[in-house]
Amino acid sequence: MRLVASGVLTVLVVLSGCGQGVESEYRAAGRADVNNRIDQYSSRVFDALQVKIAPGLNEGRIPRECPAGGAGVYGLDHFWQVDYLGSAEIGLAVARLHDYLKLEGWHIDRYETPPAVPSSVVSARNPKDGYVVWAKGIQDQNRVAVQVSSPCVKVAEGGS
């Protein structure tokens, strides 16, 4: 699945750990490898939500130069959303994503559902490579907003 931008992204939440220094155990051959990993995780997250693509799907990518790590350190945030979902569908989609992430061995940092919170939310970190997934149902906008973030990684010299 390839996400295609169709409008203005209206929900941005930054969950990056880049400002706190480089997580030196994470390395990549180049920025393209980080971008490809983001695409893979976003595709898996979309599949786990088990919703139909709606015309309101928006996408945005924000590369992060991680200044605390110096030259050759890079991070990427990928934001997207699925619109025009029914209230019941939103909660079920976030629950399916939670179950998928847990089954795949991700560390669940937060998982809350109504009535404890107004809308379902899940955030998780992959202990193998430091990538983070965050998703929140936004009931009053009939959408699920998603962010997939890379850790700050050291990219190989000349890695693009």
PyMOL commands that place a pseudoatom at each C-alpha (Angstrom):
pseudoatom trace, name=CA, resn=MET, resi=1, chain=A, elem=C, hetatm=0, pos=[0.000, 0.000, 0.000]
pseudoatom trace, name=CA, resn=ARG, resi=2, chain=A, elem=C, hetatm=0, pos=[1.280, 3.469, -0.852]
pseudoatom trace, name=CA, resn=LEU, resi=3, chain=A, elem=C, hetatm=0, pos=[-0.287, 6.435, 0.893]
pseudoatom trace, name=CA, resn=VAL, resi=4, chain=A, elem=C, hetatm=0, pos=[-1.023, 9.400, -1.353]
pseudoatom trace, name=CA, resn=ALA, resi=5, chain=A, elem=C, hetatm=0, pos=[-1.520, 12.951, -0.145]
pseudoatom trace, name=CA, resn=SER, resi=6, chain=A, elem=C, hetatm=0, pos=[-4.931, 14.353, -0.950]
pseudoatom trace, name=CA, resn=GLY, resi=7, chain=A, elem=C, hetatm=0, pos=[-5.188, 17.460, 1.177]
pseudoatom trace, name=CA, resn=VAL, resi=8, chain=A, elem=C, hetatm=0, pos=[-3.832, 19.347, 4.098]
pseudoatom trace, name=CA, resn=LEU, resi=9, chain=A, elem=C, hetatm=0, pos=[-2.757, 17.380, 7.130]
pseudoatom trace, name=CA, resn=THR, resi=10, chain=A, elem=C, hetatm=0, pos=[-4.682, 18.685, 10.106]
pseudoatom trace, name=CA, resn=VAL, resi=11, chain=A, elem=C, hetatm=0, pos=[-3.266, 16.674, 13.003]
pseudoatom trace, name=CA, resn=LEU, resi=12, chain=A, elem=C, hetatm=0, pos=[0.390, 16.830, 13.971]
pseudoatom trace, name=CA, resn=VAL, resi=13, chain=A, elem=C, hetatm=0, pos=[1.775, 15.304, 17.128]
pseudoatom trace, name=CA, resn=VAL, resi=14, chain=A, elem=C, hetatm=0, pos=[5.514, 15.022, 17.606]
pseudoatom trace, name=CA, resn=LEU, resi=15, chain=A, elem=C, hetatm=0, pos=[6.659, 11.988, 19.543]
pseudoatom trace, name=CA, resn=SER, resi=16, chain=A, elem=C, hetatm=0, pos=[10.292, 12.025, 18.519]
pseudoatom trace, name=CA, resn=GLY, resi=17, chain=A, elem=C, hetatm=0, pos=[13.134, 11.356, 20.863]
pseudoatom trace, name=CA, resn=CYS, resi=18, chain=A, elem=C, hetatm=0, pos=[15.574, 13.169, 18.594]
pseudoatom trace, name=CA, resn=GLY, resi=19, chain=A, elem=C, hetatm=0, pos=[15.983, 16.199, 20.786]
pseudoatom trace, name=CA, resn=GLN, resi=20, chain=A, elem=C, hetatm=0, pos=[17.411, 14.053, 23.563]
pseudoatom trace, name=CA, resn=GLY, resi=21, chain=A, elem=C, hetatm=0, pos=[20.459, 12.818, 21.693]
pseudoatom trace, name=CA, resn=VAL, resi=22, chain=A, elem=C, hetatm=0, pos=[21.281, 10.003, 19.354]
pseudoatom trace, name=CA, resn=GLU, resi=23, chain=A, elem=C, hetatm=0, pos=[20.284, 6.480, 20.142]
pseudoatom trace, name=CA, resn=SER, resi=24, chain=A, elem=C, hetatm=0, pos=[23.633, 5.180, 18.961]
pseudoatom trace, name=CA, resn=GLU, resi=25, chain=A, elem=C, hetatm=0, pos=[22.572, 1.555, 18.642]
pseudoatom trace, name=CA, resn=TYR, resi=26, chain=A, elem=C, hetatm=0, pos=[20.408, 2.482, 15.654]
pseudoatom trace, name=CA, resn=ARG, resi=27, chain=A, elem=C, hetatm=0, pos=[22.192, 2.763, 12.334]
pseudoatom trace, name=CA, resn=ALA, resi=28, chain=A, elem=C, hetatm=0, pos=[21.123, 2.841, 8.699]
pseudoatom trace, name=CA, resn=ALA, resi=29, chain=A, elem=C, hetatm=0, pos=[22.992, 2.701, 5.419]
pseudoatom trace, name=CA, resn=GLY, resi=30, chain=A, elem=C, hetatm=0, pos=[21.317, 5.943, 4.367]
pseudoatom trace, name=CA, resn=ARG, resi=31, chain=A, elem=C, hetatm=0, pos=[18.263, 8.137, 4.588]
pseudoatom trace, name=CA, resn=ALA, resi=32, chain=A, elem=C, hetatm=0, pos=[16.532, 6.048, 1.928]
pseudoatom trace, name=CA, resn=ASP, resi=33, chain=A, elem=C, hetatm=0, pos=[16.685, 3.066, 4.286]
pseudoatom trace, name=CA, resn=VAL, resi=34, chain=A, elem=C, hetatm=0, pos=[14.924, 5.072, 7.008]
pseudoatom trace, name=CA, resn=ASN, resi=35, chain=A, elem=C, hetatm=0, pos=[12.318, 6.252, 4.476]
pseudoatom trace, name=CA, resn=ASN, resi=36, chain=A, elem=C, hetatm=0, pos=[11.743, 2.684, 3.293]
pseudoatom trace, name=CA, resn=ARG, resi=37, chain=A, elem=C, hetatm=0, pos=[11.328, 1.412, 6.860]
pseudoatom trace, name=CA, resn=ILE, resi=38, chain=A, elem=C, hetatm=0, pos=[8.787, 4.193, 7.538]
pseudoatom trace, name=CA, resn=ASP, resi=39, chain=A, elem=C, hetatm=0, pos=[6.861, 3.109, 4.409]
pseudoatom trace, name=CA, resn=GLN, resi=40, chain=A, elem=C, hetatm=0, pos=[6.886, -0.529, 5.548]
pseudoatom trace, name=CA, resn=TYR, resi=41, chain=A, elem=C, hetatm=0, pos=[5.645, 0.264, 9.045]
pseudoatom trace, name=CA, resn=SER, resi=42, chain=A, elem=C, hetatm=0, pos=[2.976, 2.681, 7.783]
pseudoatom trace, name=CA, resn=SER, resi=43, chain=A, elem=C, hetatm=0, pos=[1.718, 0.020, 5.398]
pseudoatom trace, name=CA, resn=ARG, resi=44, chain=A, elem=C, hetatm=0, pos=[1.559, -2.585, 8.186]
pseudoatom trace, name=CA, resn=VAL, resi=45, chain=A, elem=C, hetatm=0, pos=[-0.229, -0.132, 10.485]
pseudoatom trace, name=CA, resn=PHE, resi=46, chain=A, elem=C, hetatm=0, pos=[-2.777, 0.639, 7.774]
pseudoatom trace, name=CA, resn=ASP, resi=47, chain=A, elem=C, hetatm=0, pos=[-3.369, -3.078, 7.209]
pseudoatom trace, name=CA, resn=ALA, resi=48, chain=A, elem=C, hetatm=0, pos=[-3.769, -3.648, 10.968]
pseudoatom trace, name=CA, resn=LEU, resi=49, chain=A, elem=C, hetatm=0, pos=[-6.398, -0.904, 11.231]
pseudoatom trace, name=CA, resn=GLN, resi=50, chain=A, elem=C, hetatm=0, pos=[-8.513, -2.870, 8.714]
pseudoatom trace, name=CA, resn=VAL, resi=51, chain=A, elem=C, hetatm=0, pos=[-10.354, 0.166, 7.373]
pseudoatom trace, name=CA, resn=LYS, resi=52, chain=A, elem=C, hetatm=0, pos=[-11.113, 1.203, 3.831]
pseudoatom trace, name=CA, resn=ILE, resi=53, chain=A, elem=C, hetatm=0, pos=[-9.094, 4.016, 2.327]
pseudoatom trace, name=CA, resn=ALA, resi=54, chain=A, elem=C, hetatm=0, pos=[-11.308, 7.068, 2.246]
pseudoatom trace, name=CA, resn=PRO, resi=55, chain=A, elem=C, hetatm=0, pos=[-10.875, 10.201, 0.141]
pseudoatom trace, name=CA, resn=GLY, resi=56, chain=A, elem=C, hetatm=0, pos=[-9.839, 12.107, 3.279]
pseudoatom trace, name=CA, resn=LEU, resi=57, chain=A, elem=C, hetatm=0, pos=[-6.521, 10.286, 3.634]
pseudoatom trace, name=CA, resn=ASN, resi=58, chain=A, elem=C, hetatm=0, pos=[-3.746, 12.848, 4.156]
pseudoatom trace, name=CA, resn=GLU, resi=59, chain=A, elem=C, hetatm=0, pos=[-0.021, 12.306, 4.395]
pseudoatom trace, name=CA, resn=GLY, resi=60, chain=A, elem=C, hetatm=0, pos=[2.977, 14.316, 5.491]
pseudoatom trace, name=CA, resn=ARG, resi=61, chain=A, elem=C, hetatm=0, pos=[6.629, 13.526, 6.057]
pseudoatom trace, name=CA, resn=ILE, resi=62, chain=A, elem=C, hetatm=0, pos=[8.891, 15.666, 8.172]
pseudoatom trace, name=CA, resn=PRO, resi=63, chain=A, elem=C, hetatm=0, pos=[12.593, 14.805, 8.092]
pseudoatom trace, name=CA, resn=ARG, resi=64, chain=A, elem=C, hetatm=0, pos=[14.380, 15.571, 11.325]
pseudoatom trace, name=CA, resn=GLU, resi=65, chain=A, elem=C, hetatm=0, pos=[17.992, 16.529, 11.381]
pseudoatom trace, name=CA, resn=CYS, resi=66, chain=A, elem=C, hetatm=0, pos=[18.939, 15.477, 14.876]
pseudoatom trace, name=CA, resn=PRO, resi=67, chain=A, elem=C, hetatm=0, pos=[21.220, 18.309, 15.949]
pseudoatom trace, name=CA, resn=ALA, resi=68, chain=A, elem=C, hetatm=0, pos=[22.314, 16.690, 19.197]
pseudoatom trace, name=CA, resn=GLY, resi=69, chain=A, elem=C, hetatm=0, pos=[23.896, 13.904, 17.170]
pseudoatom trace, name=CA, resn=GLY, resi=70, chain=A, elem=C, hetatm=0, pos=[25.837, 16.064, 14.716]
pseudoatom trace, name=CA, resn=ALA, resi=71, chain=A, elem=C, hetatm=0, pos=[26.276, 15.446, 11.025]
pseudoatom trace, name=CA, resn=GLY, resi=72, chain=A, elem=C, hetatm=0, pos=[25.069, 12.158, 9.644]
pseudoatom trace, name=CA, resn=VAL, resi=73, chain=A, elem=C, hetatm=0, pos=[22.245, 11.675, 12.128]
pseudoatom trace, name=CA, resn=TYR, resi=74, chain=A, elem=C, hetatm=0, pos=[18.716, 11.574, 10.752]
pseudoatom trace, name=CA, resn=GLY, resi=75, chain=A, elem=C, hetatm=0, pos=[15.144, 10.930, 11.796]
pseudoatom trace, name=CA, resn=LEU, resi=76, chain=A, elem=C, hetatm=0, pos=[11.790, 10.989, 10.026]
pseudoatom trace, name=CA, resn=ASP, resi=77, chain=A, elem=C, hetatm=0, pos=[8.176, 11.465, 11.138]
pseudoatom trace, name=CA, resn=HIS, resi=78, chain=A, elem=C, hetatm=0, pos=[5.397, 10.193, 8.862]
pseudoatom trace, name=CA, resn=PHE, resi=79, chain=A, elem=C, hetatm=0, pos=[1.909, 11.500, 9.582]
pseudoatom trace, name=CA, resn=TRP, resi=80, chain=A, elem=C, hetatm=0, pos=[-1.281, 10.306, 7.933]
pseudoatom trace, name=CA, resn=GLN, resi=81, chain=A, elem=C, hetatm=0, pos=[-4.947, 9.880, 8.677]
pseudoatom trace, name=CA, resn=VAL, resi=82, chain=A, elem=C, hetatm=0, pos=[-7.987, 7.993, 7.521]
pseudoatom trace, name=CA, resn=ASP, resi=83, chain=A, elem=C, hetatm=0, pos=[-11.212, 10.008, 7.437]
pseudoatom trace, name=CA, resn=TYR, resi=84, chain=A, elem=C, hetatm=0, pos=[-14.939, 9.331, 7.165]
pseudoatom trace, name=CA, resn=LEU, resi=85, chain=A, elem=C, hetatm=0, pos=[-15.045, 6.518, 9.694]
pseudoatom trace, name=CA, resn=GLY, resi=86, chain=A, elem=C, hetatm=0, pos=[-18.026, 5.746, 11.894]
pseudoatom trace, name=CA, resn=SER, resi=87, chain=A, elem=C, hetatm=0, pos=[-17.721, 6.111, 15.666]
pseudoatom trace, name=CA, resn=ALA, resi=88, chain=A, elem=C, hetatm=0, pos=[-17.730, 2.367, 16.294]
pseudoatom trace, name=CA, resn=GLU, resi=89, chain=A, elem=C, hetatm=0, pos=[-15.246, 1.777, 13.469]
pseudoatom trace, name=CA, resn=ILE, resi=90, chain=A, elem=C, hetatm=0, pos=[-12.709, 4.203, 14.983]
pseudoatom trace, name=CA, resn=GLY, resi=91, chain=A, elem=C, hetatm=0, pos=[-12.468, 2.395, 18.331]
pseudoatom trace, name=CA, resn=LEU, resi=92, chain=A, elem=C, hetatm=0, pos=[-12.327, -1.023, 16.702]
pseudoatom trace, name=CA, resn=ALA, resi=93, chain=A, elem=C, hetatm=0, pos=[-9.569, 0.088, 14.310]
pseudoatom trace, name=CA, resn=VAL, resi=94, chain=A, elem=C, hetatm=0, pos=[-7.368, 1.380, 17.140]
pseudoatom trace, name=CA, resn=ALA, resi=95, chain=A, elem=C, hetatm=0, pos=[-8.041, -1.816, 19.132]
pseudoatom trace, name=CA, resn=ARG, resi=96, chain=A, elem=C, hetatm=0, pos=[-6.998, -3.949, 16.137]
pseudoatom trace, name=CA, resn=LEU, resi=97, chain=A, elem=C, hetatm=0, pos=[-3.793, -1.914, 15.793]
pseudoatom trace, name=CA, resn=HIS, resi=98, chain=A, elem=C, hetatm=0, pos=[-3.050, -2.378, 19.502]
pseudoatom trace, name=CA, resn=ASP, resi=99, chain=A, elem=C, hetatm=0, pos=[-3.542, -6.136, 19.200]
pseudoatom trace, name=CA, resn=TYR, resi=100, chain=A, elem=C, hetatm=0, pos=[-1.315, -6.294, 16.104]
pseudoatom trace, name=CA, resn=LEU, resi=101, chain=A, elem=C, hetatm=0, pos=[1.512, -4.292, 17.710]
pseudoatom trace, name=CA, resn=LYS, resi=102, chain=A, elem=C, hetatm=0, pos=[1.371, -6.386, 20.877]
pseudoatom trace, name=CA, resn=LEU, resi=103, chain=A, elem=C, hetatm=0, pos=[1.416, -9.623, 18.865]
pseudoatom trace, name=CA, resn=GLU, resi=104, chain=A, elem=C, hetatm=0, pos=[4.416, -8.381, 16.860]
pseudoatom trace, name=CA, resn=GLY, resi=105, chain=A, elem=C, hetatm=0, pos=[6.407, -7.701, 20.046]
pseudoatom trace, name=CA, resn=TRP, resi=106, chain=A, elem=C, hetatm=0, pos=[6.170, -3.921, 20.188]
pseudoatom trace, name=CA, resn=HIS, resi=107, chain=A, elem=C, hetatm=0, pos=[6.374, -2.357, 23.657]
pseudoatom trace, name=CA, resn=ILE, resi=108, chain=A, elem=C, hetatm=0, pos=[3.002, -0.707, 24.299]
pseudoatom trace, name=CA, resn=ASP, resi=109, chain=A, elem=C, hetatm=0, pos=[3.680, 2.655, 25.950]
pseudoatom trace, name=CA, resn=ARG, resi=110, chain=A, elem=C, hetatm=0, pos=[0.045, 3.725, 26.085]
pseudoatom trace, name=CA, resn=TYR, resi=111, chain=A, elem=C, hetatm=0, pos=[-3.305, 2.177, 25.274]
pseudoatom trace, name=CA, resn=GLU, resi=112, chain=A, elem=C, hetatm=0, pos=[-6.469, 3.847, 26.467]
pseudoatom trace, name=CA, resn=THR, resi=113, chain=A, elem=C, hetatm=0, pos=[-10.078, 3.538, 25.404]
pseudoatom trace, name=CA, resn=PRO, resi=114, chain=A, elem=C, hetatm=0, pos=[-13.308, 5.282, 26.349]
pseudoatom trace, name=CA, resn=PRO, resi=115, chain=A, elem=C, hetatm=0, pos=[-14.620, 5.963, 28.924]
pseudoatom trace, name=CA, resn=ALA, resi=116, chain=A, elem=C, hetatm=0, pos=[-11.142, 6.566, 30.436]
pseudoatom trace, name=CA, resn=VAL, resi=117, chain=A, elem=C, hetatm=0, pos=[-10.372, 8.969, 27.557]
pseudoatom trace, name=CA, resn=PRO, resi=118, chain=A, elem=C, hetatm=0, pos=[-12.643, 10.602, 24.954]
pseudoatom trace, name=CA, resn=SER, resi=119, chain=A, elem=C, hetatm=0, pos=[-11.100, 8.639, 22.054]
pseudoatom trace, name=CA, resn=SER, resi=120, chain=A, elem=C, hetatm=0, pos=[-9.020, 5.491, 21.738]
pseudoatom trace, name=CA, resn=VAL, resi=121, chain=A, elem=C, hetatm=0, pos=[-5.265, 5.998, 21.592]
pseudoatom trace, name=CA, resn=VAL, resi=122, chain=A, elem=C, hetatm=0, pos=[-2.283, 3.671, 21.281]
pseudoatom trace, name=CA, resn=SER, resi=123, chain=A, elem=C, hetatm=0, pos=[1.452, 4.329, 21.188]
pseudoatom trace, name=CA, resn=ALA, resi=124, chain=A, elem=C, hetatm=0, pos=[4.150, 1.696, 20.949]
pseudoatom trace, name=CA, resn=ARG, resi=125, chain=A, elem=C, hetatm=0, pos=[7.898, 1.382, 20.379]
pseudoatom trace, name=CA, resn=ASN, resi=126, chain=A, elem=C, hetatm=0, pos=[9.599, -1.413, 18.490]
pseudoatom trace, name=CA, resn=PRO, resi=127, chain=A, elem=C, hetatm=0, pos=[12.365, -2.671, 20.806]
pseudoatom trace, name=CA, resn=LYS, resi=128, chain=A, elem=C, hetatm=0, pos=[14.326, -4.041, 17.850]
pseudoatom trace, name=CA, resn=ASP, resi=129, chain=A, elem=C, hetatm=0, pos=[14.847, -0.803, 15.951]
pseudoatom trace, name=CA, resn=GLY, resi=130, chain=A, elem=C, hetatm=0, pos=[13.393, 2.061, 18.008]
pseudoatom trace, name=CA, resn=TYR, resi=131, chain=A, elem=C, hetatm=0, pos=[10.598, 3.030, 15.613]
pseudoatom trace, name=CA, resn=VAL, resi=132, chain=A, elem=C, hetatm=0, pos=[7.452, 4.439, 17.219]
pseudoatom trace, name=CA, resn=VAL, resi=133, chain=A, elem=C, hetatm=0, pos=[3.797, 4.133, 16.191]
pseudoatom trace, name=CA, resn=TRP, resi=134, chain=A, elem=C, hetatm=0, pos=[1.107, 6.427, 17.574]
pseudoatom trace, name=CA, resn=ALA, resi=135, chain=A, elem=C, hetatm=0, pos=[-2.564, 6.348, 16.593]
pseudoatom trace, name=CA, resn=LYS, resi=136, chain=A, elem=C, hetatm=0, pos=[-5.572, 8.170, 17.941]
pseudoatom trace, name=CA, resn=GLY, resi=137, chain=A, elem=C, hetatm=0, pos=[-9.221, 8.040, 17.103]
pseudoatom trace, name=CA, resn=ILE, resi=138, chain=A, elem=C, hetatm=0, pos=[-10.683, 11.508, 16.701]
pseudoatom trace, name=CA, resn=GLN, resi=139, chain=A, elem=C, hetatm=0, pos=[-14.403, 10.994, 17.137]
pseudoatom trace, name=CA, resn=ASP, resi=140, chain=A, elem=C, hetatm=0, pos=[-15.635, 14.502, 16.330]
pseudoatom trace, name=CA, resn=GLN, resi=141, chain=A, elem=C, hetatm=0, pos=[-13.701, 14.444, 13.032]
pseudoatom trace, name=CA, resn=ASN, resi=142, chain=A, elem=C, hetatm=0, pos=[-14.516, 10.811, 12.164]
pseudoatom trace, name=CA, resn=ARG, resi=143, chain=A, elem=C, hetatm=0, pos=[-10.875, 9.886, 11.692]
pseudoatom trace, name=CA, resn=VAL, resi=144, chain=A, elem=C, hetatm=0, pos=[-7.919, 7.930, 12.926]
pseudoatom trace, name=CA, resn=ALA, resi=145, chain=A, elem=C, hetatm=0, pos=[-4.694, 9.935, 12.945]
pseudoatom trace, name=CA, resn=VAL, resi=146, chain=A, elem=C, hetatm=0, pos=[-1.396, 8.034, 12.753]
pseudoatom trace, name=CA, resn=GLN, resi=147, chain=A, elem=C, hetatm=0, pos=[2.255, 8.904, 13.201]
pseudoatom trace, name=CA, resn=VAL, resi=148, chain=A, elem=C, hetatm=0, pos=[5.150, 6.548, 12.486]
pseudoatom trace, name=CA, resn=SER, resi=149, chain=A, elem=C, hetatm=0, pos=[8.531, 7.883, 13.615]
pseudoatom trace, name=CA, resn=SER, resi=150, chain=A, elem=C, hetatm=0, pos=[12.055, 6.659, 13.212]
pseudoatom trace, name=CA, resn=PRO, resi=151, chain=A, elem=C, hetatm=0, pos=[14.568, 7.016, 15.986]
pseudoatom trace, name=CA, resn=CYS, resi=152, chain=A, elem=C, hetatm=0, pos=[17.510, 9.316, 15.375]
pseudoatom trace, name=CA, resn=VAL, resi=153, chain=A, elem=C, hetatm=0, pos=[19.881, 7.069, 13.456]
pseudoatom trace, name=CA, resn=LYS, resi=154, chain=A, elem=C, hetatm=0, pos=[23.463, 7.397, 12.389]
pseudoatom trace, name=CA, resn=VAL, resi=155, chain=A, elem=C, hetatm=0, pos=[23.527, 7.141, 8.611]
pseudoatom trace, name=CA, resn=ALA, resi=156, chain=A, elem=C, hetatm=0, pos=[26.622, 5.949, 6.784]
pseudoatom trace, name=CA, resn=GLU, resi=157, chain=A, elem=C, hetatm=0, pos=[28.916, 8.572, 5.300]
pseudoatom trace, name=CA, resn=GLY, resi=158, chain=A, elem=C, hetatm=0, pos=[27.487, 9.676, 1.993]
pseudoatom trace, name=CA, resn=GLY, resi=159, chain=A, elem=C, hetatm=0, pos=[24.264, 7.765, 2.747]
pseudoatom trace, name=CA, resn=SER, resi=160, chain=A, elem=C, hetatm=0, pos=[21.396, 9.544, 1.058]
for i in range(1, 160): cmd.bond("trace and resi %d" % i, "trace and resi %d" % (i + 1))
show_as sticks, trace
zoom trace
